[in-house]
């Protein structure tokens, strides 16, 4: 008799079978003879309607407790619905209230609340349509990511969260220590990390890439999918201190193969969501961003454009467009430039390659011109950059030179350098911020609204 979820029950015919509905009340609407109760369990954005007649035993006692937020267990018969929104509804035989919710105190009383307000009650926001849909789509995308890599022969590698090296060289890292912060050992005024837990300075990782390269140079194709951290004190709608990254690494793969994989991967994820999250995507299409389904369908069916950084700069300069950030060779392309290329020039996603070495990371392979590296960024309409990657430098001496040029400590990368001494091979990879991808798919504007527990400057509630 017990059906697993409301999502499953809603697929059944109203043939009088007994079902068990467990969930939280979203709304109750009373008429003279009956009460219409919408119950949702999070398995779908659609609630099931329970029709409670005044003749139900104990109606006067139980009905006032059937309010927004209360959790219930309802046994009843699934019967044909007289309404238009669903084919079947529940005629209750037994109702148990498992948890009351005071109407005077429960904050989710209105149908719509601002996202700013919901961030203040982040422990309750998953019960709203918007955040329920976001998390179901996030779940589907997580599954699709693992499925894509598994189906294409990649090995899933769990890379360290605690690290002794800075992958990006930006220095914006959270320190990890077991020092008594009131009594930190020092030598000549400097912190003596030799007395710390690891015997050296340690931080939370900003990327699993360098570690993934170890396994790519043994297992060929690998990927990581895990949390990463940035201690950048930016309090904007685009920044998180803790976020998730997808990072494949592929041996015997050059920049062209890297671009091919990135394009195929993005299309696969979009197609999976469109095919498997119809109800939630229809919600985003109607309530969050009009036309988002059409936009994603277009991208999933498009062949991505490809252009060098130098040609992209020339396109931007000859466009006559006035940008907030002037365009010159050597600058890091800004979001406005990326959106112009995708929305005005190509009208589809674009992959930009061969960036100036001075604006890219030390591990990217130098081109023969000595000025550019084999980097690639995937740009998409509305968002701009969604993937950043490169062919990795596999020449020992060139890599050592780049480490020194960037002012990094060679000793921190001894093992990374040794990979170039023992059976070095061409290899490539890319990184994709999972939350940015979810924003792109759902149309949500603030990155804090697509992660279950946002970690930001001055925010640590859970």
N, C-alpha and C positions, 0 to 999 in steps of 0.2 A: 504493500500500500504506500509506503513512504517513498516519495519521489525525491531525487537528490536536490534539485534546485528549482527556483521559480522559472528560470530560463527553460528548463526541460518541461515543466508543467505547462507552460504557455504553448508548447508544440503539440499538446494532446487535444483530442476532441472532447467536447463536453458531453460525454456519454453516461454520466452518472457515476463514474468510478470514484472511489474514495482516494483523497490525496491528503498529504500533510504539508502545510505551508508554514515555514519558519522564516521570520524576518523582522523588519522594523516598519512601523507605520509611517507612511509619507504624508497621507492626507486622510481626513474623514469628512464626509459630506452628509448631512442629515436632511431627510425629508420627513413628511408627516408619518409615513408608515415604515420606512427603512433607513438604514445608514449604509453608505457606500464607503468602504475602507480600502485604501490602496496600500498594499504590502510589498516591500522590496527587500531582497536579500543580497543585492550587489552582484549577482551572477549576470544580470542584464540591466540595462537602464529602464526597461519596461517593468512596471509593477503589475501585480495581479489584483483584480478587484474581488473583494469579499463583500457579499450583500447580506447584511444583518437585519433581519426583520424584527419588528417590535414584539412579535410573539415568541422570540427566542427566550428560553428560560433564563432568568436573571438579567434580562436586557437592561433594566434601569440601573443595576449595580455595575455592570461591566462596561456599558457604552461610554460613560464619562471618562473611563481610564484608557479608552482606545484613542489616544492622541498622538500627535507627531512625535516621533522619537521612541515611543514605547516598543519594546520587543515582545513578539507574540508567537505562540504556537497554535495553529488552527487546523483541526481535522474537519474535513467537510467533503461534500460531493462536488465534482467538477461538472457543471451544467452549462448548456448553451447560454451565451450572453445576449441580453436584449440591446446592449449598447453596440456602437460601431467600432470601437477602438481595439477590441479583442474578441475572439470567437467564443471563449469560454470564461466563466467566472466561478467563484466558489460559494456554495451555500453551506454555511458552517453547521457542524454537528456539535463541536466542542471547541471552546476558546480558552486558552491559558495565557495570562499576561505574565511574561517572564521577567520583565523589567519595566517599571513605570518611568515616565518622563514628565516632569511638571511643566504645564503650558506656560506658567509664569516665569520659569527659569530657562527652559530649553531654548537656545538661541536660534535654531533653524525653524522659524515659524513661517516666514515669507517664502514665496516660490522662488524668488531671485534675491541674491545677496551680492554685494560687490566683492571682487576678488581680494581687495585690501582688507575688508572685514573678515573674510574667511581665513586669511593668513593669520589673523589674531586668534582664531579658534581652530588651528590646524589639526587638532585631535578629533574634530567633528566634521571637517570639510569633506572627507571621503564619502560621507553619506549624501552629498548633493549629486545631482545629475552630472554636472560638469566634471567633478573630480573622480566620480565613479567611472565615467567614460575615459578620462585621461589614464587612469590606472589599468583599466582593461586593455586599452590600446598599448600602453607600456608593456604589459604582460605579453601581449601577442607579438610585439616587436622583439622582445627578449627571446621568445621562443624561435621566431623567424631567423634571428641572428645566429643562434646555435645550429638551427637546421641548415641554413645556408652553408656554413663552414663545414659541418659534419658531412653534408651531401657532396661537398667538393674536396674532401680528403684532407681537411685541416685538422691538426691536433690542438686541443684546448689546453693551454698552459696557464697555471696560476702563478703569476709573477709577484714578487715581494711588494708589500705595502710599506715596509720600513726599508730605507735605502741609504747608502752612503754616497750616492752620486746624484748630480742635478742634470737630468736628461736635457732640459731646455737651456740651461746656462743662465736662467733669468734670476736665480737666487730667491725667488718668492716661495719659500718652502716652510712648512711647519716643522719645528725641531722636536725630536723625540729624545727624552732623557729620563733617567731615574734619580737624578741629583735631587738632594734636598734644596729647593729653590731659595731657602733662607741661609744656606751654607754651601755655596758653590765653590769647589776647589779652583784655585787660580795659580798660575805661574807667571811671574813678572806682569801681573795685571790681566793676563789672558786666561780664558777658561781652559782648564786642564782636562780635555776630553779623554785622556788616557785612563782616567779614573771613572769614566762613565761606563754604563752597562756593556756597550759594544767596544769600548776602548778607542772610539773615534766618534766624530760628530755624525749624527744620524738624523734623518728627516722622513716625513711621509712622502711617498712618491708622487711625482707630477706626471709620470708616464711609465708604463711597463715595457716600452719599446726596446730599450737596451738589453733588458733581460730576455725578452722574446727573441732577439737576434741570436742569442746563444743556442736556443733550441731550434730555430730555423736552420742554423748551420749544422744541424745534426738530424733533424726530422723533416726538413725541406719546407713544408707549409704548416705554420702554427698561427694561433691567435690568442689574444688575451681579451677579457671582457670583465672589467672590475673597477673598483673605486680609485680615483686619483684626487689629488689635493693641491690647491693653490692658495698661498697666503697673500693674495692680492687684495688690498683694502679698497675695493671698489664696490660701492653700494648702489648697483644699478640693476636693471631688469635683465641683464645679460650675464651677470656674474654669480657664481657659486664657489664656496670654499671647498666643497666636496661634491664630486660629480663622477659619472661613470664613462669610461672610455672603451671603445672597440678598437683593437689594434692588431691587425694581421701582419705577419712577416713571412716573406716568401724567398727561399733560396733559388738561385739560377733564374732570377726574374729581373728584367731591366725596367726602366721607367715606363716603357710602352705596355708591358704586361701589367704593371702596377695600375696604370690608368684603366686598362681593360677590366681588371678585377674590381676596381672602385666603382666604375660605371655599372657593371653587372650587379654588384652587391646592392647599390642604392635602388636600382630598378626592382630587384627581387623583394626587398623589404617593403617598398611602396605597394607592389602588386599583392603581397601577402596581406597587408592591412586592408586594402580595398576589397579583397575577396573574402576576408574572414571577420571583419569588424563593421559590417554594414550599418547596424543600428547606431553604433557610437559615431561612426563617420557622418551619418546623416544628421545626427545631433550637432556635430561641429560645423557642418555645412550650413545648417539653418540658424544656429544660435551664436557661433563664434566667428566664423569667417565665410561669407558667402562665396561660393564657387571653388571652395578648396578641393572638393572631389574632382571636379573638372581639371583643375590645375595639376593634381597628382596623377590623374590619368594621362595627361599630356606628357608629363615628365617620364612616366613609366614607359611610354611608347616612343620617346624621342631618342635620336642618336645624339649624344652629347657633342657639342662643339669642342674644338681643341685649338689653342693659340699659344704662342710663346708670350712671355711677359713683355718682351720688347715690342712685339706687334700689338699687344693689348694697350700698352702705353701710347703707341702711335694712334690707335683707334680712338682712345679717349681724348687725345690732344686735338685730333682733327675734327672731332664731333662738334666743337664749338660750345659744348655744354659748360656752364659755369659751375664748378664744384667748390664746395666749402674748403676742401683740401686740394691745392693745386697739384697737377700731375706733371711729374718729371721722372726721367729714368733714375732708378735708385731708391725711390720711395716705396714704402710698404703700401700696397693697395688698400684703400679704405672701403668700408661697407658701401658707400655711395658709388664708388667706382665699380665694385663687383656687381651691384644691382643694375647699374647702367649697362654693363656688358651683357648680362643675362636677359634683362627685360627690354632693352632698346636695340642692341646690336644683333644679338643672336635669337632672342625670344625663346630661349630654352637653356638648359644647363650648359656650362662651359668649363673645360679643364684648362687652366693656365699653367704653363711649364717654364722651366729655365729662368728662375728668379736670380737677381743679384746675390752673390754669396754673402755680402755684408749684412743682409737682412734675414738670413736663414741660419739654421742651427749647424753646429760644427760637424755633424755626422753625415751631412748630405754630400753626394759625390760631385766633385768638381768637373765641370765641362772642360773641353780642350782650350777654350778661350781664356781660362784662368779667372774669369770675372763672374761667371754664373754657375749655378749648381743644378743638378737634375731633380729639382723639386717640382711638385705638382699640387695645385689646389683645385678642388672641385667646387665650383660656384653654382648656386641654384637661385632661381627667381625668388623674390620676397625676402630671402635671408642673406644671400651672399655666400661666403665660404662655409662649407659644411664638412669637407674632408681636407686634411693636409697630409701630404706624404712626400716620399722621395725614393730615389735609388740611393742606397747607403754607400758611403765611401768604403771601398774594400782594399785600398792601397795603404799599407802601413805608414809609409813616410808622409803621404799627403794627409792622412788622418792625424798623425802626430803634429804636423804643422798647423792644422786647423785648431787643435786643442790648445796649442801654445798661443796662436794668434788671438783666440777668444779669452785668454787669460785664465784658463781652467787649470786645475791641478792634475798634472799627468799621472801622478800616483793613484788618483781616484779612478782612473780608467785603464789600469794596467791590464786587467782581464779583457776589456773591450778591445784594446790594441792587440793582445795576443791572438784574438780571433782572426786577425789579418796576417798572422805569421804562420798559422798552421792550417793549411788547406782553405785559404780564403776563396770566396766565390762571390760572383755578383749576387746581390740580394736587395730586395725592396720591400716597402711596407707603407702603411698609412694609419692615421688616427682619425677617429670619428667620435665627437662628443655626443653621447647618447641623448642627453637632454635637449641638445640643439636639434637633433633629428626628430625627437618627439614634438618639439615646438613647431617644426616645419610641417609635420604630418597633421597636427591637430589645429594649428592656427593660434594656439595660445601665445600671448605676447610676452609674458613674464616667465623666465626660466624657473623661478621659484614655485611655479604652479604646475610643473610637470615632473617633480621629484617628490617622493613621499614625505621626506623630512628635510627641508632646505637648511643648509648650513651656510650662513652668510655673516658679514661683519655685524657684530653686536647681536647675533641671533643664535641661541642654543637652548631651545625650550624643551627638548626631549633627550 
